[in-house]
Amino acid sequence: MKIITSFFLLFSCTIFAQKHYTFDYAIEYKRYCKKACDDETFFFLTNSKDNSYFVRLTNKDSLEYKILFIDQNGNSSRTSVFKDSLHLAEYINIPCNNVGKYRNPYKKRVKDYDFENLKDTLINGEYYSFYKFKYLKGERKKRRKKIGELQYIIQDSTEFHTPILYLATAYEEWLQKKNIPNGIIKEKIHLGYKNDTLYKEKLVRYKKINKTIVIQDSCNNSH
């Protein structure tokens, strides 16, 4: 894993064809684990109008973030970055040697899943939109394959933001049907195949940002 050090305004690189990914929101979450994982704080960098790509940041140590960048339509990157550099940079250049192709190996399984909109849930006297991503092949098969379920509670007044779907199969399902409400996730609950809670991810805060990831088009020809 290599540390990105090339953070700069890229006026001098316009000679090369580039792919620009713009981000207008930073969203912080805290994960609370019941079993088989650790509690952690993490961040998404998102484009509120385009959920086909995102950055997920986790703490590597006190100085660095681990970066997971996913473009559902092609590029991906796993690398790390100094926290101070990321906070200051407007443009983030990811070198080709940190860029790979992204393919969803479970894309053909979309037919086995669907979203279901549930009755609004009441939290501290307020109602929130609520939906789940579920397996369709029956309870017996679900248990045999140990397939769980994801439940999403949506923050009110955030309909300006398309759904943040980290799970690639959920994104592909949304792309086909778009049958769930927009909005930033207030809480995500992961249930195991026995319907026990494995973990919860709760919204801490979100804020407007202005950042851009830049990848040279030539990277696509080197993998």
N, C-alpha and C positions, 0 to 999 in steps of 0.2 A: 504494500500500500504506500503510495507516494503522496507527499504533502504538496498541495497546490501553492505555488509561490507567485504565479504571474497574475496579480490583481492590478488592473490598470484600465484607464480609458483607452479604447482600442482604435483611436483615430489612425494610428500608423499601420494598421493591419487591413485596411479596406481593399488592398490589392487582392486579397483572397476571398473566395465565396465563403460565407459564414451562415450558420444557423443560430438565430437568436431566440432564447426562451426568456420571456419577461415574467416577473413575479411582482404582484402588488399586495400580497398579504403574508405576514408571518404569524403562525398559529402555534401556541404552546399547549402541550398536553402533559398530564401526569398519569402514568400507568400504575395501577394497583393490582398486584398479582395475588391470586388465591393458591396457585400451585404451579410448579414446573417453569417458573420464570422469575425475574427480579423486578422490583419496582424501579421505575426510571422516569425521568423527564426527557421529553423530546420535542422537536419542532418540525412543522411543515412550512416550506415556502411554496406558495401557490399562486396561480393566476385565476382570479375569481370568475373569469369568463371562459376559461379553457382548462378542463380537468384532465386533459390527455397527458399531462406531464406534471411532475412535482419534485421537490427536494425534501428528503427526510434527514434531519440532523439529530445526532445523538452525541452525548459527551464521551470523547475518547479519554480525556484527562482534563486537568485544570486549564490547559493551554489550547487544546485542539478539539474540533468537532470531527466525528466521522460523517461523511456525506454519502447518502444514497440518492442518486439522481435517476429517475425513470421517465422515459418518453415512451408511452404505450405504442407509439407508431415507429419506434426504431432504435434510438440511442439509450445507453445506460452508462452509469459510472459509479464505482465505489472508490472513494479516495478519502483524504482528510485535509483539513484546512485549519490554519490558526484562527482562533476566535476573533481576535482583534482585527485581523485582515478582513474577515467576512463582514464584520459589523461596519467597517469603514468603506468597503468596496461597493461601487455601483455596478461595475462590470466584472464578471468572473470568467476567466478564460480556462477551460479544461483542455489540456493537451491531448493529442490523439492517443498517446500511450496510456491514458486513463479512461479512454472511451471504448465501449464495447457495444455489440448489437443486443437489442432486447427483443426477446420473443416469448410470448405467453404459451407455455406448453399445455395449458388447460383450456385454451380457447374453444376447443371442440366440445367441452363439457358444459358450455353455457346452457344447453337444453336441459341439463339435470338440475338447474337452480332457477330461482326466481325471487324477486322482491315481493313482499306483502306489506301493504300499508295497514297499520294497526290503529286502534282508537288512541287519540291523544292521551298522553300520560301526564298525571298531575304531580308536580314537584314543588314543594314549598308554596303551595297556593296558586301556582301558575301552570297552564297547560302547554305542552310541547308536542310537536309532530313526532311520530314514532313509527318506525318500520323495521323490518328484518329481512335478512338474506338467508334463504333456507334451501335445503336439499329436498328434491321432489320425488325421490324414488322409494319412499316409504320408510317407516320407522325401523323395520327389521334390517333393511339394507344399510340404513344410516348407522345403526349400531355395529353391524358386522364390519363396515368400512371405517368405523370410528370417525364419522363426519359430524362436526359441530354446527353451530349457527351463530350468526352475527346480528346483533340488535343495535339500532341507531336511534338516538334521541337528538333532535335538531334544535339548535339555539334559535330563539325567536329573533325576529327582525334581521335575519341574515340571508334572506331569500335572494340577495344580489350575488351570492356565491354558489357556483355549481357544486354538486356533491363531491366530497373528497373520498375517493374509493381506492384505498391502498391495495386491496386485494384485486389482482388483475381480472379474475373471473367475474367479480362484482362489477368492475368497470365495463367489461364487455357486455354484460347483461343490461346495464344502464344504457349503453350505447345503442343497443337494439330497441329497447322499449321506452326508455326515459319516463318511467311510471312512478317515480318517487319525487318528493318535493325537493327543491333547492334548499341550501342552507348549510352553514358550518355545523359540524357535529359537536354537540354539547357533551354527549357521553356515548361511548361504544362499549358494548358488553359482548364478550366472547363466551358462549356456552359450549361445553363439551358434548360428546355424543350421548352422555347420560343426563343431559340438561342441567349439569352443574356449572356454576360460574368459574371459568378459568382465570379471567382477568377483566378489569374495567379500565377504560381510558377516559379521563375527564378533562374537559376544557379548562385551562387556566386563564388564558387571555389571548386576544388577537389584536393586530395592529396593521395599519397601512405601511407598506414599504415601496421602494423602487429599486429593484435589482434585476440584472440580466445575466444569464449564463450564455456564453458564446462557445460554439464548437465549430471548428473548420469543416466544411463539406468534404474535404479530402479525407477526413477520418473515416467516412463511410466506405472509402475505397481500400482501406488498409486492414479490414477485418473480414 
